[in-house]
Amino acid sequence: MAHTLGLTQPANIEHPKISFAAKEIDVAEWKGDILAVGVIEKDMAKDENSKFRNSVLKKLDGLLGGLLAEASSEEDFTGKAGQSTVLRLPGLGSKRVGLIGLGKSASFPASFRRLGEAVAAAAKNVQAGSVAVVLASSEGLSHESKLSAASAIASGMVLGVHEDKRYKSESKKPQLKSVDILGLGTGPESEKKLKYAEDVSSAIIFGREIVNSPANVLTPAALAAEASRIASLYSDVLSANILTAEQCKELKMGSYLGVAAASANPPHFIHLCYKPPSGSIKAKLALVGKGLTFDSGGYNIKTGSGCSIDIMKTDMGGSAAVLGAAKALGQIKPPGVEVHFIVASCENMISGTGMRPGDIITASNGKTIEVNNTDAEGRLTLADALVYACNQGVDKVVDLATLTGACIVALGPSIAGVFTPSDDLAKEVFEASEVSGEKLWRMPLEESYWESMKSGVADMVNTGGRQGGAITAALFLKQFVDEKVQWMHIDLAGPVWNDKKRVATGFGIATLVEWVLKNSS
């Protein structure tokens, strides 16, 4: 990434490479820094002699002379979700034993991902180089569930270890080098699942880092360069086409170019295409991501508390999800599916050349839009991106955008809103999200609300009233989708950012990859 202001250049930090292995060995025989045991609440039950009933914990406690049971009672560790305790006790091959609470039950990937994150945090705290993870109760899990659990634990470990230190003057390297996952299966199937977890996790880290990058570093040109770099890394399956403003003008993208007009940084329209290395194509998909590398609001400038102008570098979170998915799919190389990754990247700034409230702009499908609010700009860029996507001859389109504050008000900071007229597409994506552990909620596309989007002088305005703002935004996008194409809009304004940690989450990538794989033969 090239710097443009403030002489800031991100440090080129190599991500630590963790070696994962699935093993079937006795926990007492494992040697390393931390043996982490994932426990549900009922695993902590003890008999009348204050001894564990659970066979794994009972065995460990026996080798430790009862100290594990004693210490867990003193620490008031009950196995609740979020609880963890790491003890340095003599008597085992491992230097430390960790108990990680999973709550009342653990059967979903999200639970096991959180286990991985908790173990990663424990490893960081004591600078552990080698870790093993085992479930106190795995006998109730099916073969497939065990594989999924191992994959989710590995994903949580990679993401838990990651810290974005590229913009810090000093940084420590994590020490964690190897992770053994015990008792959840071995062999080629396990290895494939662990490799998949690593591929998707590295894509999520990529997505987090480009959202974290400030707007003075991640300009539209820099975002396009990142997209091109992904395509060149996986050139056997990915190709890149970056359109200039002049080329977009030839395609009559007046809506997108209207937003970009005020910025000194020119727009870059990104189109990556994935084609499998061999075999026939059975499904053609498009992923469209909002790519505002900074959003000032334009002449309707963001002001006042709650406007979040200080984190408007995150307004390209949709494009991060799309390009992150491209990176993962470039590594995984699924057969039978063609995927187009499309981002209309630009900035929404203020200048004498900028779009004014009241201006009428014309999108590439010929529809006219009266701009009644320059801060409802993301939908204007997506309008031309959706028309372009449909022109690629795709069967299904999913767009992702940090589109409305209204969606955060409705669903809070950790759930994305989903809008689609297609029940079939909704079913596919929600099944993918169950595997990824990312939270989605389907919202209504209430057609009667379109009344508030009508203009007296153009085909439509770009924003309705405050009520139902996320719905009217989705209805606006629908005007630019071919009726023959199945379409979904995901508003991820909330979950794209972790406000507590002040960092990006990489939300959406894991679900998109799962969805594409579901469409792969």
C-alpha positions as CSV (number, residue, x, y, z in Angstrom):
1,M,0.0,0.0,0.0
2,A,1.4,3.4,-1.0
3,H,1.0,6.3,1.5
4,T,-0.5,9.6,0.4
5,L,-0.6,11.7,3.5
6,G,1.1,11.9,6.9
7,L,4.1,9.8,5.8
8,T,2.5,6.7,7.1
9,Q,3.5,3.4,5.8
10,P,2.3,0.1,7.3
11,A,5.1,-2.2,8.5
12,N,5.4,-5.4,6.5
13,I,4.7,-7.8,9.3
14,E,4.7,-11.5,8.5
15,H,1.8,-13.4,10.1
16,P,3.0,-16.2,12.4
17,K,2.7,-19.6,10.8
18,I,1.0,-22.0,13.2
19,S,1.4,-25.7,12.5
20,F,-1.8,-27.7,13.2
21,A,-2.0,-31.4,13.7
22,A,-5.0,-33.7,14.5
23,K,-3.9,-36.5,16.8
24,E,-5.4,-39.4,18.8
25,I,-3.1,-39.7,21.8
26,D,-3.7,-39.9,25.5
27,V,-3.9,-36.5,27.1
28,A,-1.5,-37.6,29.9
29,E,1.2,-38.4,27.3
30,W,1.1,-35.1,25.5
31,K,4.1,-32.9,26.0
32,G,4.2,-29.1,25.5
33,D,3.4,-25.7,27.1
34,I,-0.4,-25.8,27.6
35,L,-2.9,-28.6,27.6
36,A,-6.2,-26.8,27.1
37,V,-9.4,-28.7,28.0
38,G,-12.8,-27.4,26.7
39,V,-15.5,-28.1,29.3
40,I,-19.2,-27.7,29.4
41,E,-20.9,-27.0,32.8
42,K,-21.9,-30.6,33.4
43,D,-18.3,-31.8,32.9
44,M,-17.4,-30.0,36.1
45,A,-19.8,-32.2,38.2
46,K,-18.0,-33.9,41.1
47,D,-18.9,-37.0,43.2
48,E,-19.3,-37.2,47.0
49,N,-15.5,-37.2,47.4
50,S,-15.1,-34.0,45.4
51,K,-13.6,-36.0,42.4
52,F,-14.6,-35.3,38.8
53,R,-17.1,-37.6,37.2
54,N,-15.9,-36.7,33.7
55,S,-13.4,-39.3,32.5
56,V,-10.9,-36.9,30.9
57,L,-10.8,-34.5,33.9
58,K,-10.8,-37.5,36.3
59,K,-7.7,-38.9,34.6
60,L,-5.8,-35.5,34.6
61,D,-6.8,-34.8,38.3
62,G,-5.6,-38.3,39.3
63,L,-2.2,-37.6,37.7
64,L,-2.1,-34.2,39.4
65,G,-2.9,-35.6,42.9
66,G,-6.3,-33.9,43.1
67,L,-4.9,-30.4,42.5
68,L,-7.0,-29.8,39.4
69,A,-10.3,-30.3,41.3
70,E,-9.0,-28.3,44.2
71,A,-7.8,-25.4,42.1
72,S,-11.0,-25.3,40.0
73,S,-13.1,-25.0,43.1
74,E,-10.9,-22.3,44.6
75,E,-11.1,-20.4,41.3
76,D,-14.9,-20.9,41.2
77,F,-14.6,-22.3,37.7
78,T,-17.9,-23.9,36.7
79,G,-17.5,-24.2,32.9
80,K,-19.6,-21.2,32.1
81,A,-19.1,-19.7,28.6
82,G,-16.3,-17.1,28.8
83,Q,-14.7,-18.6,31.9
84,S,-11.1,-19.8,31.7
85,T,-8.3,-20.7,34.1
86,V,-4.7,-21.7,33.4
87,L,-2.8,-23.5,36.1
88,R,0.9,-24.4,36.4
89,L,0.8,-27.8,38.0
90,P,3.5,-30.5,38.2
91,G,2.8,-34.1,37.3
92,L,2.0,-33.9,33.5
93,G,3.9,-33.7,30.2
94,S,2.4,-30.2,29.8
95,K,3.8,-27.3,31.8
96,R,0.3,-25.9,32.3
97,V,-3.3,-27.1,32.2
98,G,-6.1,-24.8,31.0
99,L,-9.8,-25.2,31.6
100,I,-11.9,-23.3,29.1
101,G,-15.7,-22.9,29.7
102,L,-18.0,-23.6,26.8
103,G,-21.3,-23.0,28.7
104,K,-24.3,-25.4,29.0
105,S,-23.5,-27.1,25.7
106,A,-21.2,-26.9,22.7
107,S,-22.5,-28.1,19.4
108,F,-22.2,-25.1,17.1
109,P,-19.1,-24.0,15.2
110,A,-19.2,-20.6,17.0
111,S,-18.7,-22.3,20.4
112,F,-15.6,-24.1,19.2
113,R,-14.3,-20.9,17.5
114,R,-14.6,-19.1,20.8
115,L,-12.7,-22.0,22.5
116,G,-9.9,-21.5,20.0
117,E,-9.8,-17.8,20.6
118,A,-9.7,-18.3,24.4
119,V,-6.9,-20.8,24.1
120,A,-5.0,-18.4,21.8
121,A,-5.4,-15.6,24.5
122,A,-4.1,-18.0,27.2
123,A,-1.1,-18.9,24.9
124,K,-0.3,-15.2,24.4
125,N,-0.4,-14.5,28.1
126,V,2.2,-17.1,29.0
127,Q,4.1,-16.8,25.7
128,A,3.4,-20.5,24.9
129,G,5.0,-22.1,21.9
130,S,3.1,-25.4,21.8
131,V,-0.5,-26.1,22.8
132,A,-2.9,-29.0,22.7
133,V,-6.7,-28.7,22.7
134,V,-9.0,-31.4,23.8
135,L,-12.8,-31.6,24.6
136,A,-13.7,-33.1,28.0
137,S,-16.8,-34.5,26.3
138,S,-16.5,-35.4,22.6
139,E,-18.3,-38.7,22.6
140,G,-21.7,-37.2,21.8
141,L,-20.4,-35.6,18.6
142,S,-20.8,-37.3,15.2
143,H,-17.8,-37.8,12.9
144,E,-18.7,-34.8,10.8
145,S,-19.3,-32.7,13.9
146,K,-15.9,-33.6,15.3
147,L,-14.2,-32.5,12.0
148,S,-16.2,-29.2,12.1
149,A,-15.2,-28.7,15.7
150,A,-11.5,-29.2,15.0
151,S,-11.8,-26.8,12.0
152,A,-13.5,-24.1,14.1
153,I,-11.0,-24.5,17.0
154,A,-8.1,-24.0,14.5
155,S,-9.9,-21.0,13.0
156,G,-10.4,-19.5,16.4
157,M,-6.7,-20.1,17.3
158,V,-5.4,-18.3,14.1
159,L,-7.8,-15.3,14.5
160,G,-7.2,-15.2,18.3
161,V,-3.4,-15.0,17.9
162,H,-3.7,-12.3,15.2
163,E,-3.1,-8.6,16.2
164,D,-2.8,-5.9,13.6
165,K,0.4,-4.1,14.6
166,R,1.4,-2.7,11.2
167,Y,0.8,0.9,12.4
168,K,2.5,0.5,15.8
169,S,6.1,1.6,16.3
170,E,6.9,-1.5,18.4
171,S,5.4,-5.0,18.3
172,K,6.1,-8.4,19.9
173,K,5.9,-11.5,17.8
174,P,3.6,-14.2,19.1
175,Q,5.4,-17.3,20.2
176,L,2.8,-19.9,19.3
177,K,4.2,-22.3,16.7
178,S,2.3,-25.6,17.0
179,V,-1.2,-26.7,18.0
180,D,-2.3,-30.3,18.4
181,I,-6.1,-31.0,18.3
182,L,-6.7,-34.2,20.3
183,G,-9.5,-36.7,20.1
184,L,-11.5,-35.2,17.2
185,G,-10.3,-37.5,14.4
186,T,-7.2,-37.9,12.3
187,G,-6.3,-38.7,8.7
188,P,-6.8,-36.9,5.3
189,E,-10.3,-35.7,6.2
190,S,-9.0,-33.9,9.3
191,E,-6.0,-32.5,7.4
192,K,-8.3,-31.1,4.7
193,K,-10.6,-29.5,7.3
194,L,-7.7,-27.9,9.1
195,K,-6.2,-26.6,5.8
196,Y,-9.6,-25.1,5.0
197,A,-9.7,-23.4,8.4
198,E,-6.2,-21.9,7.8
199,D,-7.2,-20.6,4.3
200,V,-10.4,-19.0,5.4
201,S,-8.7,-17.5,8.6
202,S,-5.9,-16.0,6.5
203,A,-8.6,-14.4,4.3
204,I,-10.4,-13.0,7.4
205,I,-7.1,-11.5,8.6
206,F,-6.6,-9.9,5.2
207,G,-10.2,-8.5,5.4
208,R,-9.6,-7.2,8.9
209,E,-6.3,-5.5,7.9
210,I,-7.7,-3.6,4.9
211,V,-10.6,-2.3,7.0
212,N,-8.2,-1.3,9.8
213,S,-6.0,0.6,7.3
214,P,-6.7,4.3,7.5
215,A,-8.0,6.3,4.5
216,N,-4.7,8.1,4.0
217,V,-3.2,4.7,3.3
218,L,-6.0,2.7,1.8
219,T,-7.1,4.9,-1.1
220,P,-9.3,3.6,-3.9
221,A,-6.1,3.0,-5.9
222,A,-4.5,1.1,-3.0
223,L,-7.7,-1.1,-2.6
224,A,-7.5,-1.8,-6.4
225,A,-3.8,-2.7,-6.0
226,E,-4.7,-5.2,-3.2
227,A,-7.3,-6.8,-5.4
228,S,-4.8,-7.1,-8.3
229,R,-2.3,-8.6,-5.9
230,I,-4.8,-11.3,-4.9
231,A,-5.5,-12.1,-8.6
232,S,-1.7,-12.3,-9.4
233,L,-1.2,-14.6,-6.3
234,Y,-3.8,-17.1,-7.6
235,S,-3.5,-16.4,-11.3
236,D,-4.4,-20.0,-12.2
237,V,-8.0,-19.3,-11.2
238,L,-8.4,-15.5,-10.7
239,S,-8.2,-12.6,-13.2
240,A,-8.4,-8.9,-12.5
241,N,-9.9,-6.0,-14.5
242,I,-9.6,-2.6,-12.9
243,L,-11.7,0.1,-14.7
244,T,-10.7,3.7,-14.7
245,A,-13.1,6.6,-14.4
246,E,-13.0,7.1,-18.1
247,Q,-14.0,3.4,-18.7
248,C,-16.8,3.8,-16.2
249,K,-18.0,6.9,-18.0
250,E,-18.2,4.8,-21.2
251,L,-20.4,2.3,-19.3
252,K,-22.6,5.3,-18.3
253,M,-22.0,4.7,-14.5
254,G,-23.3,8.2,-13.6
255,S,-24.5,7.2,-10.1
256,Y,-21.1,5.8,-9.0
257,L,-19.1,8.6,-10.7
258,G,-21.3,11.2,-9.0
259,V,-20.2,10.0,-5.6
260,A,-16.5,9.9,-6.7
261,A,-16.5,13.4,-8.2
262,A,-15.4,15.4,-5.2
263,S,-12.3,13.5,-4.3
264,A,-8.7,14.1,-5.4
265,N,-8.3,10.3,-5.3
266,P,-9.8,8.9,-8.5
267,P,-12.3,6.0,-8.4
268,H,-11.2,2.5,-9.3
269,F,-13.9,0.0,-10.3
270,I,-12.6,-3.5,-9.3
271,H,-13.7,-6.7,-11.1
272,L,-12.1,-10.0,-10.2
273,C,-13.3,-13.2,-11.8
274,Y,-12.8,-16.8,-10.4
275,K,-12.9,-19.7,-12.8
276,P,-12.1,-23.2,-11.7
277,P,-8.9,-24.8,-13.1
278,S,-10.9,-27.5,-14.9
279,G,-14.4,-28.9,-15.5
280,S,-17.7,-27.3,-16.6
281,I,-19.4,-24.4,-14.9
282,K,-22.7,-25.2,-13.2
283,A,-23.4,-21.9,-11.4
284,K,-22.4,-18.3,-12.0
285,L,-22.4,-16.1,-8.9
286,A,-21.5,-12.4,-8.2
287,L,-20.4,-10.9,-4.9
288,V,-20.7,-7.1,-4.8
289,G,-19.1,-5.1,-2.0
290,K,-19.5,-1.5,-1.1
291,G,-16.0,0.1,-1.3
292,L,-16.1,3.6,0.1
293,T,-12.5,4.0,1.5
294,F,-13.7,7.1,3.3
295,D,-17.1,8.7,3.7
296,S,-17.3,12.3,4.9
297,G,-21.0,12.4,4.1
298,G,-20.3,14.9,1.3
299,Y,-22.2,18.2,1.5
300,N,-24.6,16.5,4.0
301,I,-21.4,16.2,6.2
302,K,-21.4,13.8,9.1
303,T,-21.7,15.9,12.3
304,G,-22.6,15.4,15.9
305,S,-22.2,12.6,18.4
306,G,-22.9,9.2,16.9
307,C,-22.0,10.1,13.3
308,S,-18.9,7.9,13.6
309,I,-16.9,10.0,11.1
310,D,-13.7,8.9,12.9
311,I,-14.2,5.3,11.8
312,M,-15.5,5.9,8.3
313,K,-12.5,4.1,7.0
314,T,-14.7,1.1,7.7
315,D,-17.2,2.1,4.9
316,M,-15.4,-0.4,2.6
317,G,-16.2,-3.3,4.9
318,G,-18.4,-4.9,2.2
319,S,-15.5,-4.8,-0.2
320,A,-13.2,-6.4,2.4
321,A,-15.7,-9.3,2.7
322,V,-15.8,-9.7,-1.1
323,L,-12.0,-9.5,-1.7
324,G,-11.3,-11.7,1.4
325,A,-13.6,-14.3,-0.1
326,A,-11.7,-14.0,-3.4
327,K,-8.5,-14.7,-1.6
328,A,-9.8,-17.8,0.2
329,L,-11.4,-19.2,-2.9
330,G,-8.2,-18.6,-4.8
331,Q,-6.6,-21.0,-2.3
332,I,-9.4,-23.5,-2.1
333,K,-10.2,-23.7,-5.8
334,P,-13.7,-25.1,-5.8
335,P,-14.9,-26.8,-9.0
336,G,-18.1,-26.1,-11.0
337,V,-18.6,-22.5,-10.1
338,E,-17.7,-19.1,-11.6
339,V,-17.6,-16.1,-9.3
340,H,-17.4,-12.4,-10.0
341,F,-16.1,-10.1,-7.3
342,I,-17.2,-6.5,-7.9
343,V,-16.3,-3.3,-6.0
344,A,-17.1,0.3,-7.1
345,S,-14.3,1.9,-5.0
346,C,-14.1,5.6,-4.3
347,E,-14.3,8.3,-1.6
348,N,-17.2,10.5,-0.7
349,M,-15.6,13.9,-0.1
350,I,-16.4,17.6,-0.3
351,S,-15.2,20.0,-3.0
352,G,-16.3,22.3,-5.7
353,T,-16.5,19.4,-8.2
354,G,-18.7,17.3,-5.8
355,M,-22.3,16.1,-6.0
356,R,-24.8,18.6,-4.4
357,P,-28.1,17.9,-2.7
358,G,-30.8,18.2,-5.3
359,D,-28.6,17.0,-8.2
360,I,-30.1,14.4,-10.5
361,I,-27.7,11.6,-11.6
362,T,-28.3,8.8,-14.1
363,A,-27.3,5.2,-13.4
364,S,-26.0,2.8,-16.0
365,N,-29.5,1.1,-16.4
366,G,-30.9,4.5,-17.4
367,K,-32.8,5.2,-14.1
368,T,-32.5,8.7,-12.7
369,I,-31.9,9.5,-9.1
370,E,-32.6,12.8,-7.3
371,V,-29.9,13.1,-4.6
372,N,-31.7,14.4,-1.5
373,N,-28.8,13.3,0.8
374,T,-25.2,13.1,-0.3
375,D,-24.5,10.9,2.8
376,A,-26.7,8.1,1.3
377,E,-23.9,7.5,-1.1
378,G,-23.1,3.8,-0.8
379,R,-26.3,2.8,-2.5
380,L,-25.4,5.1,-5.4
381,T,-22.1,3.3,-6.0
382,L,-23.8,-0.1,-5.5
383,A,-26.5,0.8,-8.1
384,D,-24.0,0.8,-10.9
385,A,-22.1,-2.2,-9.4
386,L,-25.3,-4.3,-9.3
387,V,-26.1,-3.4,-13.0
388,Y,-22.6,-4.4,-14.0
389,A,-22.8,-7.7,-12.0
390,C,-26.1,-8.6,-13.7
391,N,-24.5,-7.9,-17.1
392,Q,-21.9,-10.7,-16.4
393,G,-24.7,-13.3,-16.9
394,V,-24.8,-14.5,-13.3
395,D,-27.6,-16.5,-11.7
396,K,-27.3,-15.1,-8.2
397,V,-25.9,-11.9,-6.7
398,V,-25.1,-11.2,-3.1
399,D,-24.2,-7.6,-2.1
400,L,-22.6,-6.6,1.2
401,A,-22.5,-3.1,2.5
402,T,-22.0,-1.0,5.6
403,L,-25.2,0.7,4.3
404,T,-27.3,2.1,7.2
405,G,-27.2,3.2,10.8
406,A,-30.8,2.1,10.9
407,C,-29.7,-1.5,10.6
408,I,-27.5,-1.1,13.7
409,V,-30.4,0.5,15.6
410,A,-32.6,-2.5,14.6
411,L,-30.2,-5.4,15.1
412,G,-27.4,-4.1,17.3
413,P,-23.6,-4.3,16.7
414,S,-23.2,-8.1,16.1
415,I,-26.0,-9.1,13.7
416,A,-26.2,-8.3,9.9
417,G,-29.5,-7.6,8.3
418,V,-30.5,-9.7,5.2
419,F,-32.9,-8.6,2.5
420,T,-34.0,-10.8,-0.4
421,P,-37.2,-11.6,-2.3
422,S,-35.8,-15.2,-2.8
423,D,-36.6,-17.8,-0.1
424,D,-34.2,-20.3,-1.9
425,L,-31.3,-17.9,-1.8
426,A,-32.1,-17.0,1.9
427,K,-32.0,-20.7,2.8
428,E,-28.6,-21.2,1.1
429,V,-27.0,-18.2,2.8
430,F,-28.4,-18.9,6.2
431,E,-27.2,-22.5,6.0
432,A,-23.7,-21.1,5.1
433,S,-23.9,-18.8,8.1
434,E,-24.7,-21.6,10.5
435,V,-21.4,-23.2,9.5
436,S,-19.5,-19.9,9.7
437,G,-21.0,-18.9,13.0
438,E,-21.7,-15.4,11.7
439,K,-25.1,-14.0,12.8
440,L,-27.6,-12.9,10.2
441,W,-31.3,-11.9,10.5
442,R,-33.8,-11.8,7.6
443,M,-35.6,-8.4,7.3
444,P,-38.7,-7.6,5.4
445,L,-38.7,-6.0,1.9
446,E,-41.9,-4.0,2.5
447,E,-42.8,-2.7,-0.9
448,S,-45.3,-0.1,0.4
449,Y,-42.3,1.8,1.9
450,W,-41.2,2.6,-1.6
451,E,-43.7,5.4,-1.6
452,S,-41.3,7.5,0.5
453,M,-38.6,7.0,-2.2
454,K,-40.5,8.7,-5.0
455,S,-39.3,12.0,-6.5
456,G,-41.3,14.7,-8.2
457,V,-38.6,15.2,-10.9
458,A,-36.7,11.9,-11.2
459,D,-37.4,8.2,-11.0
460,M,-36.5,8.1,-7.3
461,V,-34.8,9.9,-4.5
462,N,-31.8,8.2,-2.8
463,T,-33.2,8.2,0.7
464,G,-36.6,8.1,2.4
465,G,-37.6,9.1,5.9
466,R,-35.8,8.0,9.1
467,Q,-38.4,5.2,9.7
468,G,-37.5,1.8,8.1
469,G,-34.3,3.3,6.7
470,A,-32.6,-0.1,6.2
471,I,-35.6,-1.4,4.3
472,T,-35.9,1.6,2.0
473,A,-32.2,1.4,1.3
474,A,-32.6,-2.3,0.2
475,L,-35.7,-1.4,-1.9
476,F,-33.5,1.2,-3.6
477,L,-30.9,-1.4,-4.5
478,K,-33.6,-3.7,-5.9
479,Q,-34.2,-1.2,-8.7
480,F,-30.8,-2.0,-10.2
481,V,-31.1,-5.8,-10.2
482,D,-32.3,-7.8,-13.2
483,E,-35.5,-9.6,-12.3
484,K,-34.2,-12.9,-13.7
485,V,-31.3,-12.8,-11.1
486,Q,-31.7,-14.1,-7.6
487,W,-30.5,-11.2,-5.3
488,M,-29.6,-10.7,-1.7
489,H,-28.5,-7.6,0.2
490,I,-26.6,-7.9,3.5
491,D,-26.3,-4.8,5.6
492,L,-23.2,-5.4,7.8
493,A,-22.9,-1.9,9.2
494,G,-22.9,-3.3,12.8
495,P,-20.7,-6.4,12.8
496,V,-18.0,-5.1,10.5
497,W,-16.4,-3.3,13.5
498,N,-15.5,-4.3,17.1
499,D,-16.1,-1.1,19.0
500,K,-14.7,-2.4,22.2
501,K,-11.4,-3.4,20.7
502,R,-11.5,-0.6,18.1
503,V,-10.6,-3.1,15.3
504,A,-12.3,-4.7,12.3
505,T,-13.8,-8.2,12.5
506,G,-13.5,-9.6,9.0
507,F,-17.3,-10.3,9.1
508,G,-18.9,-11.9,6.1
509,I,-15.9,-13.7,4.6
510,A,-16.5,-17.1,6.2
511,T,-20.2,-17.1,5.2
512,L,-19.5,-16.1,1.6
513,V,-16.9,-18.8,1.2
514,E,-19.3,-21.4,2.6
515,W,-22.0,-20.2,0.3
516,V,-19.9,-20.4,-2.8
517,L,-18.8,-24.0,-1.8
518,K,-22.5,-24.9,-1.4
519,N,-23.0,-23.8,-5.1
520,S,-19.9,-25.7,-6.2
521,S,-20.4,-29.1,-7.7
